[in-house]
Each structure stands twice: as structure tokens, then as C-alpha cells.
Amino acid sequence: MTLCGVQAAGTTTVASTLLGTLREDARSRQEFFSRTGIAP
């Protein structure tokens, strides 16, 4: 879904891409997310 020029109060948009080991290895991905405090 793509929206251009849309703004709503109190919202945030986050785009992400996983490459390499983080994309292929669930264990490494979970470790990365837990260490950085990012919710998958």
C-alpha cells in the first residue's frame, strides 16, 4: 500500500528491509530485535 502526502495526527510510519543473515536466520533476527529494542 502506498500513500503520498497523507498525514494523520499521532501516527508514525516505519519502513524496513532485512538483508543477509537477518533475513535468512530467525535466531539472528530475534537476537537483533531483542538487543535493539525493536518489536518485529
Secondary structure by P-SEA (a helix, b strand, c coil): ccccccccccbbbbbbcccccccccaaaaaaaaaaacccc
